[in-house]
Amino acid sequence: MADSDEEYVGDVTEDEDDLQVSRNDRTRSGKRKQRGAAEWELSRTWETLVEGADGTISSTVEGLLEAGKRKRLLKDTTPLQRGIIRHLILILDLSQSMSEKDLRPTRYLLSLRYAQEFVREFFEQNPISQLGVLGLRDGLAFRVSDMSGNPTEHITSIQNLRPQDPKGLPSLQNGLEMARGALFHTPSHGTREVLVIFGSLLSSDPGDIHQTINTLVTDKVRVRIVGLAAQVAICRELCTRTNGGDETAYGVALNEQHFRELMMEVTTPPAAYSEKRTASSLLMMGFPSRTVEADPSLCACHSKPSRGGYLCSRCGSKVCSLPAECPSCGLTLILSTHLARSYHHLFPLINWVEVPWNRASISSACFACGLHFPPVPPEDQWHTAENHAKGMSASSRYECTACGNHFCIDCDLFAHEVVHNCPGCQSKSMRVPGNAAITSDGMDTTA
Amino acid sequence: MNSVDASEHYDLGTTDLAPSLLTIVFDTNPHAWAALNQSLPLSNAVANLLVFINAHLACNYANEVAVVASHSQKAAWLYPSQHETPSTTTADRDGDVAMNGSAPAQTNKYRPFRIVEEQVTKNLKDLMDSTSSGDLRGNTSTMLAGALTLALSHINRRTIAWAEEHGGADLEDAAAEGGGSGGGTGSGAGRHSAANEDERLQSRILIVSVSGSSDSAHQYIPVMNGIFACQRLQIPIDVCKISGDAVFLQQACDATKGVYMALSEPRGLLQYLMMAFLPDQRSRRHLVLPTRVDVDFRAACFCHRRVVDVGYVCSICLSIFCEPPPNNECLTCGTSLDIGDFGGKPALIPRKRKKKKRVNGTSAAGTPMSTPTPGP
C-alpha cells in the first residue's frame, strides 16, 4: 500500500513538471529546480521519507500526499491568441504494435491517457475550436468521437477504448481519408489539422497513399505525426508535403515525457496561420440563440431544410451549427459557452495561504464543506509540526486572503482546479474584483 | 440483505446501486418572492419543497439532500447546518424535555424527514431575520454563483467521503476526472470508467430560481465557471424557474444535460417538482424528459455587465465588450487592438443586369436562328 502511495506522488510530480515546462519556461527557475525535467527519471521518492518523532513515516507520507495535492500549476496568463478557430482530427493508432511495452505501462494505455489530457488541454488553449477523434485498427479507420467542441464527450469515448485491446494493422491512408472527409465541410476561415499518434512501422493501405497526400495538400489539411517507434519514410513525406516543406511536424518520441511534449506542442494555437488580420484585433462576434421552428426552413449555410438552428444575431439568417460565419452578413457566430470556457485563465483564483496555528482558532470547520479542522493544540506544540512538507499547512487550514475564510485542502484543490471560484468570496455581497484579480498572483508562496 | 451467506458482504459494494445526492439551490431573493406573493407565497413554496425533499429521501434509505439558500446579500446553508452542530445547539437551548414538549406531533415522523424540516425552517428563519432593510435596498439580485460554488464544494466533499467508505478506487477516479492534469492516475481513471457511472455517488443540483438574470449579470464569469465544473464532473443542473428570465440558467441546463422547466402556473410547484425533478440520473435514461429546445446563449459583456447578443471580442483573451473599449485597449489583457471595419456596409453582391435579352436581340439581329423547316 505504501508503495502505491509513493508511486502516486511521483506520478503527480512528473506530470506537473512536464506541464509547467511545456507551458511556461519561467517556471523552470522555480523553487522545485531539484526536480527539473532532466532528472525526472532519477527522482527517488523513498529518499524524501524521513522518520517522524514517533518513529513512523506515516506523518511524512501524509505530508507528501497533501503537499502533492497542494502543488498546482502556475496560472497561465501569457497572452496567447485564443480566438483562432481550429479544426483538428486526432488519429490514434490502435493496432497491435501499440501493445509494445517500451513506453510504460503500454504504448496503448499511455497514448490513451495522453490523448485525454490532450483533449482537455486543447480546449483550454483553443476554446472555440473543434476536435474529432479517429482510431486505426484492423486495417480500418473508425470514428471514436464526432467533430464537436465538447471535451467531455471526447474524453468519455477515449476512456471507453481502454478495455479494448489493440489489434491488427493500421491503415494510414484510410485514416487520412476519413479525416479529410470530416474536415471537408469545415469553414475556410478555420484551420484544418490532423494529428496522428503512430506506433507502427508500416501502413497497410488499400490504395496509393501518395494520391491521398496530394488531395490533402489540395484541401489544405496539415498533418502532424508523433511516431512512437522509429522514423517512417512515408510519415516524413506526408508531414513535409502537407506542411509546405516543414519537417518539424514529424516527431518521434524518445521517452514518455518527450511523447507528451510532442503532443502538447500541438495544443498551442498556431501563430502564423492568420495572415490577414494582425496579431491582435477586436472581432465582432454574435452569440445567437438556438431556436426550433414549427416548420422546417432552409438553412443559409447548406440550404438544407431543418427545424432547429441558430439565428444570426445581426441579420437573422439561420445556420445549422456553431461556430460559423454568417453566410449572408459575414458576422462570426459562436457559442458564448465556448468563450466562457477560458475565462478562468483571465480571472484566476488567487492562491490561498497556509494558516499558522496562532490564527487558526477563528475557525473550527471548513467554510465550504463543513469538514471539522483539527483543534488548536497548546502553544508549546506549535513548532513541532513545522517540519512538514513545503506547501502544507500545519493547521490543515487554508485561507483566502480576499474573504478571510478558512478552507480544507480538498476544497482548496477543488476550488482552484475545478470550479475556479472562491466559495467564500462568491457567497458574500461583494463585487468580483475584475481586473485586480489578474495581478494578484503574488501570494504564490506554495508552488 | 435476504441472504445470510457471508459472501454477500463482499458483493454489496458493487451490486448496491449508489444513492443519489440532491443539492437544492433555493433562491430566497425577497424582492422576487414579494412579487410572487399573490400566486405562491414563500411559506407554501418552502412547504412544497420539503415534501419534495421527503420524497427524494424516501426513494432510497441512503439518499442525501443538501439545501443552499441563495439570498440577496449572501449564500448560506439551510441544510445541513455547516458551522454549529445542530444537535448540540438544540440540546443546549431546549434540552430533551423541551423537545418532547414542543413537538408532540412530530414524534411519529420519520427521523430524517424531521431533521431536514426542522433545520431548513430554522435556518431560513434565521436567514430572514438577519436580513436588514439596508441589505435589501438597491440590491435585487441573488448570490447564485456563491450558492452554486457552495453546493459544488459540498458535492465534492460527499463524493470523496462516499468513495472512501466504499473502497478507494472511485476516489482516484473522481480525482483524476476532476483534477484534470493534477491527478494523473491514468490507469486508475480508465479501469473503472465503465462501472463508475453506477458506482459513484450520483449527484445533481436543482436550482429553484425566482430572480431575473439581468440582475445577476455581474456574476456571469463565476456562474459560468460553476457550470463548467458541473459539466466536467457530470453533474446535471436542473432548473425550476418560477418567475423571471434566466439567460445563464438555460445555458447551465443545456451544458450539463439537466432539466429546464419554466412554470406557467407557480401554484403547481409541488406537481412540477414531483413529476419532472424527482427522477435521478439512472431513472432519467428511461424517461422522456421535458426538453428545452430554445436556449438563450447570450453572454454578459465585461465592461458594463450588459447581456448582449452581438459583442466585440478581444482576439487575444476572448473578453467580451458591448462597445469598442476606450483607447482601443482591451480592458482585461491590456493589448492594443485593431478595430476592424465594423459598422461598415455589408458587402452586397451587385445585382447582375439582365443582359440576356439584349444578347438575344443582337444575336437575333445578326444571325437569325434557324427555324426548323418542315421537311418535304
Interface residues (C-beta under 8 A of the other chain):
Chain A: Y8 D11 V12 E14 D15 E16 L19 K69 R72 L73 P79 L80 Q81 R82 G83 I84 P105 L109 L110 L112 R113 Q116 E117 R120 E121 P127 I128 T152 T156 Q159 N160 R162 P163 R277 T278 S280 S281 L282 L283 M284 M285 G286 F287 P288 S289 R290 T291 V292 G308 Y310 S313 R314 C315 S328 C329 G330 L331 L335 S336 T337 L339 A340 R341 S342 Y343 H344 H345 L346 F347 S364 A365 F367 A368 C369 G370 L371 D410 C411 L413 F414 A415 E417 V418 V419 H420 N421 C422 P423 C425 Q426 S427 K428 S429 R431 V432 G434 N435 I438
Chain B: S72 Q73 K74 A75 A76 W77 P80 Q82 H83 D135 N139 M143 A145 G146 A147 T149 L150 L152 S153 H154 N156 R157 I160 G178 G179 G180 S181 G182 G183 G184 T185 G186 S187 A189 G190 R191 S193 A194 H218 Q219 Y220 I221 P222 M224 N225 G226 I227 F228 A229 Q231 R232 L233 Q234 Q251 D254 A255 V293 D294 V295 D296 F297 R298 A299 F302 V308 D309 V310 G311 Y312 V313 C314 S315 I316 C317 L318 S319 I320 F321 P324 P325 N328 C330 L331 T332 C333 T335 S336 L337 D338 I339 G340 F342 P346 A347
